[in-house]
Every structure is written in C-alpha cells, then in structure tokens.
Amino acid sequence: MSASPALMLDNLSQLPLDSTNMGVLHGVAEYWGLDASPATVFGATGYAFLININDEICPSGPFLWRRERFNRLVTNLGIRTRDLGFYTSAASAAERRQVEAELREAIDAGIPCSLCNDEYQLITGYDDAGFFTIGPFPDHLPRRLSFGTWQEWDDVYAYFYIHHKGEPASRADLVRESLSFAIEMFRSPARFSLDSYAVGPDAYDQWVEALDDHGTSFGNEWNARVFAECRRHAAAYLREVAEWFPASRALSASLAGTYNAVAENLTEVADPSVSLSEKRDILARTRTLEVAAIDDLERLLGRIPGNATTERADSSPAGRDGERPPLLAEVMD
C-alpha cells in the first residue's frame, strides 16, 4: 500500500530571528494576510521592549517571564492562539495521540500551528510518519516530529499551539496598548518576573551582579543577542508609529534613536572579546538610557489618539460542539 501524499500549508515561512517566537508570529501574520511587519509584531506585542535576566544569566531569559499581557496583545495583531498544553517525556501515548490529532485537524482546515521545544517552530504540514516543521536554525533544530515517538527530541519540554485568524485592533489601540505595556514592564517589573528572574531595570541590576560568575557564558551572549534584536525592532516600530501618527513624529524618531543605541550597546555585551569591566559599564549606561526612554514613551503615549479600547469581534472558528476553543490569552489569565 503506497504512502499518502504529504499535506502542506503553502506560503508559511519563518524569518531567521533569534527571537523565534516573533518569527512564528510574523509567519502566521503573513500566512493570514495580516498587515504586520516584523517591527509591528515585535512592537505591538510589547516584546520589543522586554528584558528579562536570570540570576545566573541562563539562556532561558527570553522565555521564562509572566506572559499574560503579551498573550493578550498578540490578539491585537489579528492572531487568536489556542494553547494545546505542555508536554514532557512522561507524556502518555494517549496524550501524544490527542495533541497530534488536534494539530492535524487544524492543518486539514488550513490553520497554521506551531511548537516550542527549545525554540519556537512553525508546523508546515504532515505525512503518514509525522509533522514537518521549519525554524531559523537548520543546524540545530530538527525539521520533523515523528508521530507517537517524538524521537527527534532527546528531551521533551514542549508546547503546541494553533493560530486562528481574528480581527486586528485599530492602529491606535495597537500602539497605545503596546506602549502602556512597555511602560508597565519598567515601572512595575515585579509583576512580570518569575523566581530567580528580573524584568526591566531590575534585570539590568541582576545582570551586572551576575557578570563576574557568568559574564563569559553562552547565556550572557544569547540574552544580549536576543534583547539587542528586540531593541532594533523597537526602533523600527517607533519609526512606523512616526509615520502612522504625524503628531508624534519628532518624539518617535528621537526614541527610535535611543533604542538603536540600546541595541548597539547590547550587541557589545554579547561580544566575547569585550571585558567584564567594559560589559559592566555598558550595562549601567544602557540601564540609564532605558529608564529615561520610558519617560519619553509615556509622553508618546499621550500623543496617540483615542482613549477607549475598541471592542473587536471574535472571528476564530468554533471548537467542538459549536463552542469556541479556549484561547491562549484566556487560558493564561
């Protein structure tokens, strides 16, 4: 008996970003025909303004923080994400069959899916043997996931997602809510941090303190690379804001310059040839830049028109028995 042909989703791609969650969301936005550049995806979700550092500068900094507000802001892009749960190597055969069936059902309906095991990857389709995936690191991440065994993974620490199309927010709502989130991450950082991690200005303090023991680690390089990439996209997002809202142009352009400077500084911190004392000085200067930028972001927020958040109709498809499936923004509340 011949094997069935693979079922693939056309026009689904992932940019080579270190911030792999942003690569997934941008790929989904493009697939659904949503008006969202990479800068918009980084900026509108608030991820462009995140900094989160573990007390040992673990590479997990970009992943492990309280993401509830981020998850809600993703819906402003017009993406309604359903979280299928967290799985380890202890997941039973029945649990694996169930999540695989839900992913196949979504793909059959033309709905893109993704997974995160080490990094975020888009699931592009499947055949009789398993799923096909794509991602930014071809020499690091497998491009297959075998049904039942998940044999491509040495350790299973995985999340699976289905990305429905929703109704995007108005541009004013999108910008206003993202700037509010950026401000809050720096003004109330403890609201977004987990044990042994620190967000916002606290992250810079924790980073400096950990440099002596961990400043030459891969974790130091990785965190600096990811958050430098975030700040480059923050600058690009603010240039978009300047075009969308001409009254904000001068302030947005000035802020874009500040975040470009932050990105350059963090790129230096990622460089193994830079001494620990230099990294310490760079991080202290960068903290000052970021804290001052938050005051300017607050002024910028006052120049974005509108006050009330626009109510958006839910356009995600119905789940079993006619009920809408739970969405990530709801599950995480």
Helices and strands as residue ranges (DSSP letters): E 7-8, H 20-31, H 38-44, G 47-49, E 52-54, H 68-74, G 75-77, E 79-88, H 93-108, E 113-116, E 120-126, E 130-134, E 144-146, E 157-165, H 171-187, G 189-192, E 197-199, H 201-214, H 218-244, G 246-248, H 249-270, H 276-301, G 320-322, H 328-331
